[in-house]
Amino acid sequence: MRMIRSMTAYAQVEGDTPLGRVAVELRGVNHRYLELGLRLPDELRAQEGALRERATQRIARGKLDLALRLRGTAHGAPELRLNEPYLKQLSDLSMHMSARFPDLLVDFSELLRMPGVIDSSEPDQVALTQAVLALLDQALDALLDARQREGARLAQAMFERLDAIAAQVAAVRSVMPEIRTRQRARIDTLLAELRDASEPQRIEKELVAQLLRMDVDEELDRLDAHLAEARRVLTLDEPVGRRLDFLLQEFNREANTLGSKSVDVRTSNASIELKVLIEQVREQVQNIE
């Protein structure tokens, strides 16, 4: 089963390539979408597309910085070879031109810059791409392991907060019969006042408000349903951060409604505690892929 993954992690590996020793560094932080930044030496610019494709195949969400650095040359590094016959031809030609045109000055270093004078044996690009992709895979493996370890810690913290939310919902349910009994007594008093009231509209308005506040079963039932869904989502074999973020908006809506209907300090306190717990879960979700 795939575990919850954090978006925050770091990994670094080094290895030999046809170009020399290369270090691969990955640094991930939370982000709403997938954002990939690459820093490559000029010698590896040709591999940028392959590196970007491989990284996006394995990372679904978060800001990921990928940096490759050359640590030194190896036996497969480019070798410089001097094309002596060609250089001699150029030298003979320059001396001939100098004899004909005495004011013409020829710098020997300029001859070395002529195309074809110095040849370099470039590494095979296919082999180089395979080598750097293999290093990237090693770094991604290490990064994903770190993200999964941190994700397990975040998931445990979220399950604990969900249990605390469930306890608050259960506590509100347990006091609602007492609160309803008191509210019914208040409604009976209002009905008696309504019969003799000089301002019946005011009494009717308060009566309606009391009736509306008596029933919070719907909010409590929805909170229980959201709890069950959140626990289910935390076990899914896919990125769940955005889904949990949306679900927490629903949690918050029910907690706010519960607070607005409250006629008792216990339900008011429960509403506040629910919103605190929901915000704590949201902080954890911000780091989840």
N, C-alpha and C positions, 0 to 999 in steps of 0.2 A: 504494500500500500504506500502511495506517495504521501509524504508528510508535509505539513505546513512549512513553507520556506520564508525566511526573512529576506528583505532586500538589501540588508546591510552586511557586508562581508569583504574580506580581503584575501588575495592569494598571489603567490609569486613562485615561478619556477625558472630554471635555467637549463640549457642544453646545447649540444653541438649541432650545427647545421653546415651545409656546404659553404656558407658565407663566413662562418666562424661561430663563436659562442654567442648565443642570444638569450636575453632575459625577458620573460613575459610577466607583466604585472597587471592584475585585475583589481579594481576597487569599485564596489557597489554600494549605493545608498538608495534611500526610498525616493520614489518619483511616481507620479500618477500614471504615466505611460512608460514605454520602453524608450530610453534615450541612450544611444551608444556614441561615445567619443573615442577616437583613435589618435595615438601619437606614434608615428613610425619614423625610423631613419630613412633617408633617401634611398638607401640600398634595398629597402623592403616596400617601397611604394607600390610596386607591381603586385604585391600580395594583399593589398588593402581590401579589394573586393571579396576575396576568398575568406579573409579573416572576419570581415563584417558579416558575411553570410553564415559562417559557422557559429559566431557568437549569438546571432539572433535566432538561430535554430534551437538553442538550448536555454536562452534566457527570455522569459515572457514579459517581465515588468521590472522597472527600476532604472536608475541612472547608472550606467556602467562605463567606467573609464578603462580603456585598454591601451597599455603602453608597451612597446617592444624596444629594447635597447641592445646595441652591439657591445659585448663585453670584451671582445678581443678576437684576433684572427686565429684560424685553425689551418690544418694542412690543406684544407680545401679552399682557402682564401685565394682571390685573384692573384695571378703571377704576371709580372711585367716582363715583356720580352722586347729586346731592341732589334729592329729590322736593319741590321748593319749594311747589307747591300744597298738598300734604298737610301739610308743615311749617307753612304759614300757618294751615291749619285747626286744627292742634293748638295753635299759639300763640294764636289767637283764643279757642279753648276754654279754655286755661289762664288767659288774662286775665279771661275771663268768670267762671271759677270763683274766681279771686283776688278779684274784686269782690264776689262773694257770700259768700266765706269768707275774710276778711282774714288769718286765722291760717294759711291754707294757703300754703305756700311751694313754688313750682315752679322747679326748676333747669332751665335751658335745655339743659344737657348731657344731662339725662334725656330730653328730647324727641328729641335726635339718636339715642338708643339705641332708640327705638320702632321696631318692625318696619315696614319700608316707607319710612322716612324717607330712608335711604341705601341705594341699590341698587348692587350690584357686578356687573360683567359677567364671569362666570366663564369660563375657557377651555373649549373643547369637549373633553369627556372622551375621546371616541374619538380625536380628533387628538392629545391629550396622551399617551394610552396608546401610540399608534403611534410617537410621537416618542421616548418613553423606552425602548420596546422596541428601536428602531433604535440608540439609544445603547448599550443593554445588549449587543446583538449585536456592535457594534464592540468593546466591552470584552471580550466572550467570545472574539472572534477573536484579540485580542491576548494574552489569557490562555492560550488553547490553543496559540498559536504558541510562547509562552514555555515552556509545559509540554512541548511536543514537543521543543524544543531541549534542555531539561534531560533529558528522557527519552532522547534519543539519546546523551547523555553517560553516563547511567546504564546503558543497554544495552551500550555499548562496554565499560564497566567490568565488567559482568556476564559478557560473552563472554570477557574476559581471565581472570576468575576461573574460569570453566568450563574454559577451556583449561588452567589450572594444576591444576585437579582431575583432568582427563584425564591430565595428565603424571604425577601422583601414582599414579593407578590403573595406568598403564603401567609405572611404576617398580616397583610391588609385583609385578606379573605377571612382570617380568624376573628378580626374585630368588627367586620361589617355587620353581622347580626345585631350586635349591641348598638352600633351606630344607627342602623335602620329602625330599631325599636325606639330610640330617642327621637329620630326624625319623624316617625309616625305620631309620636306624642306631640311634637311640634306642629305637625299638619293638623291634628285634631284641634289644637288650640287655635290655629289660624282659621279653620272652618267655623269654629264657634264665634271668633271675632268677626268673620265675614258676615254672619247673619245680622249682627248689630252694628256693622261698620258704617261710619259716615263717609269713608273713602274706600269703597269696595275695590276699586281698580288697584290701589296700592297693595291691599291684602291679596288679591288674586295674583298679582305679579310675584309677590314673595312666595305664594303657595306653589306656583309653577316652578320657581327656582328650587324650592325644597324638594319637589317631586323629581326634578331632573338630577339632583345631587344624590338621591337615594340609590340610584343604580349605577354601579361601576363594574358590574360583572362583565360587561362587554370589553372594557379596557383590560381587565385582569385576564380574561380568556385570550385576548389577542397577544398580551405579553407572554403568556404560556406558550402560545403557538409560535411566537418569534423565538422564544428560548429553544424550543424543539428544532426549529429550522436552523438556528445558529449552530447548535451542536452537530446537526447533520452536515452542514456546509463545512465545518472544520474537519470532517473526515473524507471530503471529496478528493479524488485523484486529479486535481486540476488547480490552477491559480484561483483563489477565492477572495482576494483582497477587496475587489470592487463590489462583489456581491455582499460581503459582510458590511461594507461601508453603507450601502443602500439599506440593508436590514437595520442597521443602527439608527438610521433616520426614522424608521417605523417605531423602534423602541422608544425613541425620544418623544415622538408624537403622543404615544399612549401615556408616558410618564407625565407629560405636560397636561394632558386632559385629566388625568387622575388628580393632579394638583389643583386644577381649576374647579373640580367638583368637590374638593375636600371641605368637610364641615367639622373636621376633628383634627386635633394636633397630631395624632398618630399617623393619619393618612397624609397629612401635609409633610411630616418628617419623612415618611416613606417615599413620597414623590421626590423630595430633595435628594435622598440617598440613592434612589434609582438613577437620577440624572448624573450624580457623581460617578456611580459605577459604570453607566453607559459611556461617559466621557473617558473613563479609564480604559474601557475596551476599545474605544475609538483610537486612542493613542497607540495601542498595540497593533491595531489593524493598519495604521498608516505605514507600518514597517513590513507588512505581509505582501508577498507577491500575489 
